[in-house]
Amino acid sequence: MGRAVVSGLGVVSALGNDADTFFSRLAQGVSGVTEKSISILGETKTFLCAATDSNPLEEPLKAFKLAESVLQDALKMSHLLDSYKNGERVGLFIGTATGIIPVLESERGLICHINRLKDNSLKPYNGIAEYLTGKLPFKPMFVTTFTSACASSTIALIEAAKMIRKEMLDCVIVIGTEALSSYDFLGFESLGIISKTNIKPFDDDRDGIVLGEGAAAIIIENEESVKKRKIPYLVEIAGGGISNDAYRLATPDPEGTGAAKCMNAALQQSNLSYGAIDYINAHGTGTKLNDRMETKAIKQVFKENSKEIPISSSKSMLGHTRGASGALEGLISILSIVNEFIPPTINYNTPDKECDLDYVPNIGRAAPIQHVMSNSFGFGGHNSSVIFSKV
C-alpha cells in the first residue's frame, strides 16, 4: 500500500487566515474568543464566540465561502493543479455538522432549498461539496460529505487517507467548514452547555463550550504523486480509528469506552505502540462530562504513559467549531510536528482531581515531535482519532 502524505494546507479562523499567523497565535496562547451581541429571532442576545469577522450570522453562505477560501490556499501551496488536469483519481471530502443551516435559516435559502428538494437536485448536506466542485477546474472523481457531528472532518481525513493507502485514489482534498448560526446558539443554549465565563478545558471550574467558526483544508496525496511534482510534503497520515458509543444522543459514555476504542484502533492501524505518541491534540470541549471522559479514555489507552504525554485543547483559543474542528485540529497537529511546538491549553487555573494529566497549561512548549494523535468526539456517540507522523 502507498503512503498518504499531506501536501497542502489552508485555514480561516478567529486567529488568522494563513497557516503561519494562525499557528504563531496559537503557540503564543492568543484567544480568538470575544463577546458579541447577536440578533436571533428579533431578540438581541450576548454570547461569547470565536468568529472570523465582526458580523457573524449575516452571510447565509458563509460556510461555503470559508471552504472556498481554504481550498484556494491549499491548492496554491500544493501545486496540485500541475499534476491533476481532469480530476481522475481525485476526491473532494467535506466535513461539516451544520454548515448548510445558515442557508436554511434565511427565507430565500429555505424556499430555494425546498424547491430544489422537490426535483432531488440538492441533497441537504452535499450543498457545500457541490459548490466547491464548481470552483475547481476539473470535476473530482469522488465527491462526498461526512456529517458525523463534531467528528465529521476527522472521519473525512481518516477515510481519505485510507482510500489513498488502498490506491483507490491518488489525491483527496479534505475540507472541514462551519459557520456560526442561530441554530447552533439556540441549540447549545437549550442543552445548558454554553459557557457563561469562558471555555476552560480540563479546568475544575469549566462550565461549558464557546462556539466558534472557521475552515481548514488538508490535501492528502499518494507519496509518489507528490514526488513527481518535486515539492516537499509535510507529514504522513499514519492511521486512524473510528467507533461509536451508541450511549446517548448528547452525552458521551462516561467511562470513555468508545473513545478508547478509536484511539486503540488508530494506534493499531499506524503500527505504533502507545509509547510512541509525543502529543495529543484533545477534543477538550470544556464541558464537565467530555473532559472527564476523554481523560479516562486516554488513561485506558496510554496506561502508565498517560501522565507523560503532553495534551492540549485548541478549543480553548478557537472555540468549538463543531464539524470543522477535526480539520482545524488536524492542521494544528501537522503544524506542531513541522514547528516542533505544542500549543497550550489556555484559561487553565484550577486543577480538577479527575482530570489529572499534563494539559500544557497556559504556556506552550518546544518539543521534538514524531507522532501526534488528534481526537474528535461528537453527539450520537461518534468517536474518531487520527495520527500524523513526521516524514
Backbone hydrogen bonds in HBPLUS format (Angstrom, degrees):
<---DONOR---> <-ACCEPTOR-->    atom                        ^
c    i                          cat <-CA-CA->   ^        H-A-AA   ^      H-
h    n   atom  resd res      DA  || num        DHA   H-A  angle D-A-AA Bond
n    s   type  num  typ     dist DA aas  dist angle  dist       angle   num
A0223-GLU N   A0003-ARG O   3.12 MM 220  5.58 143.5  2.26 150.3 155.4     1
A0237-ILE N   A0004-ALA O   2.83 MM 233  5.65 166.0  1.84 161.2 165.6     2
A0005-VAL N   A0221-GLU O   2.89 MM 216  5.41 166.6  1.90 162.3 160.3     3
A0221-GLU N   A0005-VAL O   2.76 MM 216  5.41 162.4  1.79 158.5 164.3     4
A0006-VAL N   A0235-VAL O   2.88 MM 229  5.54 157.0  1.93 157.7 161.6     5
A0234-LEU N   A0006-VAL O   2.80 MM 228  5.48 159.3  1.84 165.5 168.2     6
A0007-SER N   A0219-ILE O   2.92 MM 212  5.67 155.6  1.98 150.0 158.0     7
A0219-ILE N   A0008-GLY O   2.93 MM 211  4.96 170.1  1.94 142.0 144.0     8
A0010-GLY N   A0217-ALA O   3.01 MM 207  4.85 135.8  2.21 138.7 136.9     9
A0217-ALA N   A0010-GLY O   2.82 MM 207  4.85 158.1  1.86 136.0 140.5    10
A0012-VAL N   A0215-ALA O   2.95 MM 203  5.29 156.7  2.01 154.4 152.9    11
A0215-ALA N   A0012-VAL O   2.91 MM 203  5.29 157.3  1.96 149.4 153.5    12
A0013-SER N   A0016-GLY O   3.07 MM   3  5.37 132.1  2.31 127.3 141.1    13
A0016-GLY N   A0013-SER O   3.32 MM   3  5.37 171.7  2.33 106.3 107.9    14
A0022-PHE N   A0018-ASP O   2.96 MM   4  5.97 169.6  1.97 163.6 166.8    15
A0023-PHE N   A0019-ALA O   2.98 MM   4  6.04 168.9  1.99 148.4 151.1    16
A0024-SER N   A0020-ASP O   2.97 MM   4  6.03 156.8  2.03 146.2 153.4    17
A0025-ARG N   A0021-THR O   3.03 MM   4  6.21 161.0  2.07 153.9 157.6    18
A0026-LEU N   A0022-PHE O   3.09 MM   4  6.34 158.3  2.14 145.9 152.3    19
A0027-ALA N   A0023-PHE O   2.83 MM   4  5.97 166.2  1.84 152.5 156.2    20
A0028-GLN N   A0024-SER O   3.12 MM   4  6.32 140.7  2.28 137.4 147.4    21
A0030-VAL N   A0025-ARG O   2.97 MM   5  5.28 172.2  1.98 156.5 153.9    22
A0029-GLY N   A0026-LEU O   2.90 MM   3  5.08 154.5  1.96 107.0 115.5    23
A0032-GLY N   A0317-MET O   2.87 MM 285  5.48 158.2  1.91 138.9 145.8    24
A0034-THR N   A0049-CYS O   2.89 MM  15  5.70 168.0  1.91 159.4 157.1    25
A0049-CYS N   A0034-THR O   2.89 MM  15  5.70 159.9  1.93 161.7 167.2    26
A0036-LYS N   A0047-PHE O   2.83 MM  11  5.56 168.4  1.84 161.3 163.2    27
A0047-PHE N   A0036-LYS O   2.92 MM  11  5.56 162.2  1.95 160.0 160.5    28
A0038-ILE N   A0045-LYS O   2.66 MM   7  5.32 167.1  1.68 167.6 167.6    29
A0045-LYS N   A0038-ILE O   2.81 MM   7  5.32 170.6  1.82 148.0 148.9    30
A0040-ILE N   A0043-GLU O   2.73 MM   3  5.25 168.5  1.74 155.2 152.6    31
A0043-GLU N   A0040-ILE O   3.00 MM   3  5.25 163.8  2.03 113.2 117.5    32
A0050-ALA N   A0211-LEU O   2.89 MM 161  6.36 149.2  1.99 142.3 151.3    33
A0213-GLU N   A0050-ALA O   3.06 MM 163  6.42 135.2  2.27 174.1 163.3    34
A0062-LYS N   A0059-GLU O   3.09 MM   3  5.24 150.2  2.18 121.9 120.0    35
A0064-PHE N   A0061-LEU O   3.02 MM   3  5.23 121.7  2.37 103.3 118.4    36
A0065-LYS N   A0061-LEU O   2.94 MM   4  6.27 159.6  1.98 158.1 164.4    37
A0066-LEU N   A0062-LYS O   2.82 MM   4  6.04 162.6  1.85 161.1 165.6    38
A0067-ALA N   A0063-ALA O   3.14 MM   4  6.15 156.7  2.20 134.7 141.1    39
A0068-GLU N   A0064-PHE O   2.94 MM   4  6.25 150.4  2.03 145.4 154.2    40
A0069-SER N   A0065-LYS O   3.00 MM   4  6.23 156.8  2.06 149.1 154.3    41
A0070-VAL N   A0066-LEU O   3.16 MM   4  6.49 166.0  2.18 154.0 156.1    42
A0071-LEU N   A0067-ALA O   2.96 MM   4  6.06 149.6  2.06 144.6 153.8    43
A0072-GLN N   A0068-GLU O   3.11 MM   4  6.35 163.8  2.14 151.3 153.5    44
A0073-ASP N   A0069-SER O   3.21 MM   4  6.50 158.9  2.25 147.9 153.5    45
A0074-ALA N   A0070-VAL O   2.97 MM   4  6.09 161.6  2.01 149.0 153.7    46
A0075-LEU N   A0071-LEU O   2.95 MM   4  6.14 159.8  1.99 154.4 160.1    47
A0076-LYS N   A0072-GLN O   3.06 MM   4  6.21 158.0  2.11 144.1 149.8    48
A0077-MET N   A0073-ASP O   3.03 MM   4  6.27 159.8  2.07 147.6 152.8    49
A0078-SER N   A0074-ALA O   3.02 MM   4  6.13 158.5  2.07 149.5 154.7    50
A0079-HIS N   A0075-LEU O   3.01 MM   4  5.87 128.5  2.29 143.2 154.3    51
A0082-ASP N   A0079-HIS O   3.08 MM   3  5.69 158.6  2.13 115.0 121.7    52
A0083-SER N   A0080-LEU O   2.99 MM   3  5.72 154.7  2.05 119.5 125.9    53
A0084-TYR N   A0080-LEU O   3.17 MM   4  6.40 161.0  2.21 154.0 159.9    54
A0090-VAL N   A0087-GLY O   3.21 MM   3  5.27 143.0  2.35 133.9 125.3    55
A0141-MET N   A0087-GLY O   3.17 MM  54  5.81 126.6  2.47 155.5 144.2    56
A0170-ASP N   A0089-ARG O   2.86 MM  81  5.42 160.6  1.90 138.9 144.8    57
A0171-CYS N   A0089-ARG O   3.27 MM  82  6.64 146.3  2.39 157.5 162.0    58
A0141-MET N   A0090-VAL O   2.88 MM  51  5.48 123.9  2.20 141.5 157.4    59
A0142-PHE N   A0090-VAL O   3.28 MM  52  6.57 153.6  2.36 147.0 149.5    60
A0091-GLY N   A0171-CYS O   2.78 MM  80  6.21 150.3  1.86 143.3 153.5    61
A0173-ILE N   A0091-GLY O   2.83 MM  82  6.12 164.7  1.85 148.3 147.4    62
A0092-LEU N   A0142-PHE O   2.82 MM  50  6.32 151.0  1.90 157.8 165.1    63
A0144-THR N   A0092-LEU O   3.06 MM  52  6.53 160.8  2.10 161.6 165.1    64
A0093-PHE N   A0173-ILE O   2.88 MM  80  6.15 159.0  1.93 150.8 157.9    65
A0175-ILE N   A0093-PHE O   2.91 MM  82  6.38 159.6  1.95 162.9 169.4    66
A0094-ILE N   A0144-THR O   3.03 MM  50  6.44 160.8  2.06 148.3 154.3    67
A0146-PHE N   A0094-ILE O   2.68 MM  52  6.04 166.9  1.69 167.7 171.4    68
A0095-GLY N   A0175-ILE O   2.78 MM  80  6.13 155.2  1.84 152.1 154.8    69
A0177-THR N   A0095-GLY O   3.15 MM  82  6.60 151.2  2.23 162.8 169.6    70
A0096-THR N   A0146-PHE O   3.19 MM  50  6.57 160.1  2.23 167.0 172.4    71
A0101-ILE N   A0098-THR O   2.97 MM   3  5.28 150.1  2.06 111.8 121.3    72
A0103-VAL N   A0100-ILE O   3.07 MM   3  5.50 130.8  2.32 110.5 123.0    73
A0104-LEU N   A0100-ILE O   3.32 MM   4  6.73 155.2  2.38 148.4 155.3    74
A0104-LEU N   A0101-ILE O   2.95 MM   3  5.04 110.9  2.44 100.3 116.9    75
A0105-GLU N   A0101-ILE O   2.84 MM   4  6.12 139.1  2.01 152.1 165.4    76
A0106-SER N   A0103-VAL O   3.23 MM   3  5.47 142.3  2.38 100.9 110.8    77
A0110-LEU N   A0106-SER O   2.86 MM   4  6.11 158.5  1.90 160.9 166.4    78
A0111-ILE N   A0107-GLU O   3.09 MM   4  6.31 168.1  2.10 154.3 156.6    79
A0112-CYS N   A0108-ARG O   2.99 MM   4  6.15 166.3  2.01 151.7 155.9    80
A0113-HIS N   A0109-GLY O   2.81 MM   4  5.90 157.1  1.87 145.6 152.8    81
A0114-ILE N   A0110-LEU O   2.91 MM   4  6.12 164.5  1.94 152.8 156.0    82
A0115-ASN N   A0111-ILE O   3.00 MM   4  6.21 163.7  2.03 150.2 154.8    83
A0116-ARG N   A0112-CYS O   2.95 MM   4  6.17 157.5  2.00 150.9 156.9    84
A0117-LEU N   A0113-HIS O   2.90 MM   4  6.10 149.4  1.99 148.5 157.5    85
A0118-LYS N   A0114-ILE O   3.19 MM   4  6.43 139.9  2.35 143.3 152.5    86
A0121-SER N   A0116-ARG O   3.02 MM   5  5.40 155.2  2.08 156.0 150.9    87
A0120-ASN N   A0117-LEU O   2.97 MM   3  4.58 160.5  2.01  98.8 104.3    88
A0126-ASN N   A0123-LYS O   3.04 MM   3  5.53 151.2  2.13 119.6 128.7    89
A0130-GLU N   A0126-ASN O   2.92 MM   4  6.19 159.3  1.96 155.6 161.7    90
A0131-TYR N   A0127-GLY O   2.97 MM   4  6.15 158.8  2.02 145.3 151.1    91
A0132-LEU N   A0128-ILE O   2.93 MM   4  6.18 164.1  1.96 153.8 157.2    92
A0133-THR N   A0129-ALA O   2.95 MM   4  6.08 151.0  2.04 146.7 154.6    93
A0134-GLY N   A0130-GLU O   3.35 MM   4  6.65 146.3  2.47 142.4 149.6    94
A0134-GLY N   A0131-TYR O   3.16 MM   3  5.42 128.0  2.44  99.7 112.1    95
A0135-LYS N   A0132-LEU O   2.88 MM   3  4.99 150.2  1.97 103.4 113.3    96
A0136-LEU N   A0133-THR O   3.30 MM   3  5.46 164.4  2.33 106.0 110.6    97
A0151-ALA N   A0148-SER O   3.07 MM   3  5.48 152.5  2.15 138.3 137.2    98
A0152-SER N   A0149-ALA O   3.19 MM   3  5.61 164.7  2.21 118.8 120.6    99
A0155-ILE N   A0151-ALA O   3.01 MM   4  6.14 163.4  2.04 164.1 168.8   100
A0156-ALA N   A0152-SER O   3.03 MM   4  6.34 148.2  2.14 141.0 150.7   101
A0157-LEU N   A0153-SER O   3.04 MM   4  6.20 151.4  2.12 135.5 141.8   102
A0158-ILE N   A0154-THR O   2.98 MM   4  6.28 161.3  2.02 151.5 156.2   103
A0159-GLU N   A0155-ILE O   2.93 MM   4  6.10 168.2  1.95 155.1 157.7   104
A0160-ALA N   A0156-ALA O   2.92 MM   4  5.99 153.4  1.99 144.3 152.2   105
A0161-ALA N   A0157-LEU O   2.99 MM   4  6.17 169.4  2.00 153.2 155.4   106
A0162-LYS N   A0158-ILE O   3.03 MM   4  6.19 152.9  2.10 143.3 151.3   107
A0163-MET N   A0159-GLU O   3.03 MM   4  6.25 156.5  2.09 146.5 151.5   108
A0164-ILE N   A0160-ALA O   3.11 MM   4  6.42 146.0  2.23 146.3 155.7   109
A0165-ARG N   A0161-ALA O   2.89 MM   4  6.13 165.1  1.91 153.5 157.6   110
A0166-LYS N   A0162-LYS O   2.99 MM   4  6.15 151.1  2.07 146.3 154.0   111
A0168-MET N   A0163-MET O   2.83 MM   5  5.16 154.8  1.89 167.8 168.8   112
A0169-LEU N   A0163-MET O   3.35 MM   6  5.84 146.6  2.47 123.9 123.5   113
A0167-GLU N   A0164-ILE O   2.94 MM   3  4.87 156.7  1.99 104.0 110.5   114
A0222-ASN N   A0170-ASP O   2.83 MM  52  5.21 149.3  1.93 151.3 148.8   115
A0172-VAL N   A0220-ILE O   2.81 MM  48  5.31 160.1  1.85 157.0 162.4   116
A0220-ILE N   A0172-VAL O   2.94 MM  48  5.31 174.9  1.94 160.4 159.5   117
A0174-VAL N   A0218-ILE O   3.04 MM  44  5.26 165.4  2.06 142.3 144.8   118
A0218-ILE N   A0174-VAL O   2.83 MM  44  5.26 159.8  1.87 154.4 161.3   119
A0176-GLY N   A0216-ALA O   3.00 MM  40  5.51 157.7  2.05 158.5 163.9   120
A0216-ALA N   A0176-GLY O   2.99 MM  40  5.51 150.6  2.08 150.7 159.1   121
A0178-GLU N   A0214-GLY O   3.04 MM  36  5.69 146.4  2.16 157.5 167.9   122
A0214-GLY N   A0178-GLU O   3.02 MM  36  5.69 160.8  2.06 154.9 159.6   123
A0185-PHE N   A0181-SER O   3.15 MM   4  6.52 169.0  2.16 157.4 158.4   124
A0186-LEU N   A0182-SER O   2.85 MM   4  5.97 176.2  1.86 163.0 164.1   125
A0187-GLY N   A0183-TYR O   2.82 MM   4  5.67 152.3  1.90 140.1 149.3   126
A0188-PHE N   A0184-ASP O   2.94 MM   4  5.95 174.9  1.94 154.2 155.9   127
A0189-GLU N   A0185-PHE O   2.96 MM   4  5.91 146.6  2.07 138.7 149.0   128
A0190-SER N   A0186-LEU O   2.92 MM   4  6.02 151.2  2.00 141.4 148.4   129
A0191-LEU N   A0187-GLY O   3.26 MM   4  6.58 135.0  2.47 136.5 148.0   130
A0193-ILE N   A0188-PHE O   3.38 MM   5  6.04 169.4  2.39 164.1 162.1   131
A0192-GLY N   A0189-GLU O   2.97 MM   3  5.07 149.3  2.06 101.7 111.6   132
A0209-ILE N   A0193-ILE O   2.69 MM  16  6.09 149.6  1.78 172.6 162.9   133
A0195-SER N   A0209-ILE O   2.75 MM  14  5.25 172.1  1.76 145.5 148.0   134
A0203-ASP N   A0200-LYS O   3.23 MM   3  5.62 163.1  2.26 128.9 132.9   135
A0206-ARG N   A0203-ASP O   3.16 MM   3  5.35 162.5  2.19 115.4 115.5   136
A0204-ASP N   A0350-THR O   2.71 MM 146  5.42 177.9  1.71 163.5 164.1   137
A0208-GLY N   A0286-GLY O   3.03 MM  78  5.09 137.0  2.22 147.6 138.1   138
A0320-HIS N   A0210-VAL O   2.66 MM 110  5.97 163.1  1.69 159.6 165.4   139
A0212-GLY N   A0320-HIS O   2.96 MM 108  5.01 154.7  2.02 123.3 116.3   140
A0225-SER N   A0222-ASN O   2.98 MM   3  5.44 127.6  2.27 111.1 124.2   141
A0227-LYS N   A0223-GLU O   3.08 MM   4  6.37 160.1  2.12 151.6 157.4   142
A0228-LYS N   A0224-GLU O   3.09 MM   4  6.30 146.7  2.21 144.5 152.1   143
A0229-ARG N   A0226-VAL O   3.04 MM   3  5.35 133.6  2.26 104.0 116.1   144
A0230-LYS N   A0227-LYS O   2.98 MM   3  4.90 148.5  2.09  98.7 108.7   145
A0236-GLU N   A0389-SER O   2.87 MM 153  5.14 170.1  1.88 154.6 158.0   146
A0389-SER N   A0236-GLU O   2.79 MM 153  5.14 164.2  1.82 155.0 159.8   147
A0238-ALA N   A0387-ILE O   2.88 MM 149  5.61 132.5  2.11 144.7 157.9   148
A0387-ILE N   A0239-GLY O   2.87 MM 148  5.48 165.0  1.90 164.4 161.4   149
A0241-GLY N   A0385-SER O   2.79 MM 144  5.27 152.8  1.86 153.2 160.6   150
A0385-SER N   A0241-GLY O   2.95 MM 144  5.27 153.3  2.02 150.5 155.5   151
A0243-SER N   A0383-ASN O   3.03 MM 140  5.13 158.6  2.08 134.7 137.9   152
A0383-ASN N   A0243-SER O   2.97 MM 140  5.13 153.6  2.04 157.9 150.0   153
A0245-ASP N   A0381-GLY O   2.92 MM 136  4.49 150.2  2.01 118.5 125.6   154
A0380-GLY N   A0249-LEU O   2.70 MM 131  4.46 144.0  1.83 134.3 141.9   155
A0256-GLY N   A0253-ASP O   2.91 MM   3  5.46 161.8  1.94 121.1 127.3   156
A0260-ALA N   A0256-GLY O   2.90 MM   4  6.01 157.6  1.95 151.0 157.1   157
A0261-LYS N   A0257-THR O   3.01 MM   4  6.27 149.9  2.10 143.6 152.1   158
A0262-CYS N   A0258-GLY O   3.14 MM   4  6.49 156.7  2.20 150.6 154.8   159
A0263-MET N   A0259-ALA O   3.15 MM   4  6.39 155.1  2.21 147.0 153.9   160
A0264-ASN N   A0260-ALA O   2.92 MM   4  6.11 161.6  1.96 152.2 157.2   161
A0265-ALA N   A0261-LYS O   2.91 MM   4  6.09 153.7  1.98 144.8 152.7   162
A0266-ALA N   A0262-CYS O   2.97 MM   4  6.13 150.0  2.06 140.8 148.1   163
A0267-LEU N   A0263-MET O   3.09 MM   4  6.38 158.2  2.14 148.0 153.2   164
A0268-GLN N   A0264-ASN O   2.93 MM   4  6.16 158.6  1.98 148.5 154.9   165
A0269-GLN N   A0265-ALA O   2.91 MM   4  6.11 166.0  1.93 151.6 154.8   166
A0270-SER N   A0266-ALA O   3.04 MM   4  6.11 143.5  2.18 139.8 149.6   167
A0272-LEU N   A0267-LEU O   2.99 MM   5  5.14 175.3  2.00 150.9 152.2   168
A0271-ASN N   A0268-GLN O   3.08 MM   3  5.05 155.2  2.15 101.6 109.4   169
A0276-ALA N   A0273-SER O   3.02 MM   3  5.54 168.3  2.04 118.6 121.8   170
A0278-ASP N   A0371-HIS O   2.93 MM  93  5.60 161.3  1.96 149.3 155.0   171
A0373-MET N   A0279-TYR O   3.05 MM  94  6.51 160.2  2.09 158.7 163.5   172
A0280-ILE N   A0310-PRO O   2.97 MM  30  6.41 159.4  2.02 156.8 163.4   173
A0312-SER N   A0280-ILE O   3.15 MM  32  6.71 154.2  2.22 162.7 170.1   174
A0281-ASN N   A0373-MET O   2.77 MM  92  6.18 157.0  1.82 159.3 166.2   175
A0375-ASN N   A0281-ASN O   3.01 MM  94  6.37 163.7  2.04 166.3 168.3   176
A0282-ALA N   A0312-SER O   2.89 MM  30  5.72 145.2  2.01 145.4 153.4   177
A0291-ASP N   A0287-THR O   3.26 MM   4  6.17 167.9  2.28 150.4 153.3   178
A0292-ARG N   A0288-LYS O   3.33 MM   4  6.25 155.9  2.39 140.6 147.4   179
A0293-MET N   A0289-LEU O   2.94 MM   4  6.03 161.9  1.97 150.9 156.6   180
A0294-GLU N   A0290-ASN O   2.83 MM   4  6.02 166.6  1.84 158.8 162.0   181
A0295-THR N   A0291-ASP O   3.07 MM   4  6.12 156.0  2.13 138.6 145.1   182
A0296-LYS N   A0292-ARG O   3.07 MM   4  6.34 160.7  2.11 148.3 153.2   183
A0297-ALA N   A0293-MET O   2.93 MM   4  6.21 158.9  1.98 152.4 158.5   184
A0298-ILE N   A0294-GLU O   2.93 MM   4  6.15 160.0  1.97 151.2 156.0   185
A0299-LYS N   A0295-THR O   3.07 MM   4  6.32 158.4  2.12 149.1 154.8   186
A0300-GLN N   A0296-LYS O   3.00 MM   4  6.31 149.7  2.09 146.9 155.3   187
A0301-VAL N   A0297-ALA O   3.08 MM   4  6.36 155.2  2.14 150.1 156.0   188
A0302-PHE N   A0298-ILE O   2.81 MM   4  5.81 173.3  1.82 160.5 162.7   189
A0303-LYS N   A0299-LYS O   2.96 MM   4  5.10 131.3  2.21 127.9 134.2   190
A0305-ASN N   A0302-PHE O   2.79 MM   3  5.26 138.7  1.96 152.6 147.1   191
A0306-SER N   A0303-LYS O   3.03 MM   3  5.55 162.3  2.07 117.4 122.9   192
A0308-GLU N   A0305-ASN O   2.84 MM   3  5.22 153.6  1.91 115.7 124.7   193
A0311-ILE N   A0358-ASP O   2.80 MM  47  5.90 148.5  1.90 159.6 169.5   194
A0316-SER N   A0313-SER O   3.29 MM   3  5.89 161.2  2.33 110.1 115.1   195
A0317-MET N   A0314-SER O   2.94 MM   3  5.69 163.2  1.97 120.3 125.6   196
A0318-LEU N   A0314-SER O   3.01 MM   4  6.20 157.0  2.07 145.8 153.1   197
A0319-GLY N   A0315-LYS O   2.89 MM   4  4.49 144.2  2.02 124.5 126.0   198
A0324-ALA N   A0321-THR O   2.99 MM   3  5.40 155.7  2.05 142.5 136.4   199
A0325-SER N   A0322-ARG O   3.02 MM   3  5.39 153.8  2.09 112.8 120.9   200
A0328-LEU N   A0324-ALA O   3.03 MM   4  6.26 169.8  2.04 162.4 165.7   201
A0329-GLU N   A0325-SER O   2.79 MM   4  5.82 162.5  1.82 149.6 155.1   202
A0330-GLY N   A0326-GLY O   2.79 MM   4  5.75 135.5  1.99 131.5 144.2   203
A0331-LEU N   A0327-ALA O   2.89 MM   4  6.08 155.1  1.95 144.9 151.1   204
A0332-ILE N   A0328-LEU O   2.98 MM   4  6.31 148.5  2.08 139.5 148.5   205
A0333-SER N   A0329-GLU O   2.93 MM   4  6.09 151.8  2.01 136.6 144.1   206
A0334-ILE N   A0330-GLY O   2.96 MM   4  6.28 155.2  2.02 148.9 155.2   207
A0335-LEU N   A0331-LEU O   2.96 MM   4  6.22 164.2  1.99 150.3 154.3   208
A0336-SER N   A0332-ILE O   2.81 MM   4  6.00 139.7  1.97 144.8 156.5   209
A0337-ILE N   A0333-SER O   3.21 MM   4  6.52 151.2  2.29 144.0 149.8   210
A0338-VAL N   A0334-ILE O   3.02 MM   4  6.35 166.5  2.03 152.3 156.0   211
A0339-ASN N   A0335-LEU O   2.84 MM   4  5.80 161.3  1.88 144.4 149.4   212
A0340-GLU N   A0336-SER O   2.81 MM   4  5.40 114.4  2.24 130.9 144.6   213
A0341-PHE N   A0336-SER O   3.14 MM   5  5.05 148.8  2.25 129.9 139.1   214
A0340-GLU N   A0337-ILE O   3.36 MM   3  5.04 146.1  2.49  92.2 101.7   215
A0367-ALA N   A0340-GLU O   3.06 MM  27  5.31 164.7  2.08 120.1 124.7   216
A0342-ILE N   A0365-ARG O   2.84 MM  23  5.34 172.9  1.85 155.2 156.9   217
A0365-ARG N   A0342-ILE O   3.04 MM  23  5.34 151.7  2.12 141.8 149.6   218
A0345-THR N   A0360-VAL O   2.89 MM  15  5.76 157.7  1.94 142.3 145.4   219
A0362-ASN N   A0345-THR O   2.80 MM  17  5.40 178.7  1.80 133.8 133.8   220
A0355-CYS N   A0352-ASP O   2.92 MM   3  5.07 146.2  2.04 106.6 117.4   221
A0363-ILE N   A0361-PRO O   2.73 MM   2  5.77 138.3  1.90  95.2  94.4   222
A0390-LYS N   A0370-GLN O   2.79 MM  20  5.05 155.0  1.85 149.8 155.2   223
A0372-VAL N   A0388-PHE O   2.89 MM  16  5.26 162.0  1.92 154.2 160.2   224
A0388-PHE N   A0372-VAL O   2.87 MM  16  5.26 155.1  1.93 153.6 159.9   225
A0374-SER N   A0386-VAL O   2.86 MM  12  5.40 160.6  1.90 157.8 164.4   226
A0386-VAL N   A0374-SER O   3.02 MM  12  5.40 157.7  2.07 145.9 152.1   227
A0376-SER N   A0384-SER O   2.86 MM   8  5.27 158.7  1.91 162.1 160.3   228
A0384-SER N   A0376-SER O   2.83 MM   8  5.27 136.2  2.02 152.9 165.9   229
A0378-GLY N   A0382-HIS O   2.65 MM   4  4.89 162.1  1.68 150.0 154.0   230
